[in-house]
Amino acid sequence: MSVTRSRLEGLDALRVRVLRETEQALLYGFEHPDRMQRIPVVQVGKGSFSSTFAKQFWSRTLECAEV
């Protein structure tokens, strides 16, 4: 199957849009850290989160239904 030039151009445009949106989100986070959700961390080898906690945290953070 060959990929047409117009499809490649569409993918290039999507790539540019995703990069631009990511850059804007990161800049907003750096400028307003008090408005951003903190992601809990555990030092490697020192502990872990339960799968229930992880599912609840990410479903709430990403505002999606729990799987």
C-alpha positions as CSV (number, residue, x, y, z in Angstrom):
1,M,0.0,0.0,0.0
2,S,1.4,3.4,-0.9
3,V,0.8,6.6,1.1
4,T,-0.3,9.5,-1.0
5,R,1.3,12.9,-0.8
6,S,-1.9,14.5,0.4
7,R,-2.1,12.0,3.3
8,L,1.5,12.8,4.2
9,E,0.7,16.5,4.2
10,G,-2.3,15.8,6.4
11,L,-0.1,13.9,8.9
12,D,2.5,16.7,8.8
13,A,-0.2,19.2,9.7
14,L,-1.4,17.0,12.5
15,R,2.1,16.7,13.8
16,V,2.5,20.5,13.8
17,R,-0.8,21.0,15.6
18,V,0.0,18.4,18.3
19,L,3.4,19.9,18.9
20,R,1.9,23.4,19.1
21,E,-0.8,22.3,21.6
22,T,1.8,20.4,23.7
23,E,4.0,23.5,23.8
24,Q,1.1,25.7,24.9
25,A,0.1,23.3,27.6
26,L,3.6,23.1,29.0
27,L,4.1,26.8,28.9
28,Y,0.8,27.3,30.7
29,G,1.9,24.8,33.4
30,F,5.2,26.5,33.9
31,E,3.5,29.9,34.1
32,H,0.7,28.8,36.5
33,P,2.0,25.8,38.5
34,D,-0.7,26.5,41.2
35,R,-3.4,25.7,38.6
36,M,-2.0,22.4,37.5
37,Q,-2.7,18.9,38.8
38,R,0.2,17.4,40.6
39,I,1.1,13.8,39.6
40,P,1.9,11.7,42.6
41,V,5.3,10.0,42.5
42,V,7.1,7.2,44.3
43,Q,10.9,6.7,44.2
44,V,11.8,3.7,42.1
45,G,12.2,0.6,44.3
46,K,10.8,2.4,47.4
47,G,7.1,1.7,47.0
48,S,4.2,1.6,44.6
49,F,0.6,2.7,44.1
50,S,-2.3,0.2,44.0
51,S,-3.9,-0.3,40.6
52,T,-7.2,1.0,42.1
53,F,-5.5,4.3,43.1
54,A,-3.9,4.6,39.7
55,K,-7.1,4.0,37.8
56,Q,-9.1,6.5,40.0
57,F,-6.4,9.2,39.8
58,W,-6.0,9.0,36.0
59,S,-9.7,8.7,35.2
60,R,-10.4,11.8,37.4
61,T,-7.4,13.7,36.0
62,L,-8.2,12.9,32.4
63,E,-11.9,13.2,33.0
64,C,-12.7,9.9,31.4
65,A,-14.7,6.9,32.5
66,E,-12.9,4.3,34.6
67,V,-12.1,1.1,32.7
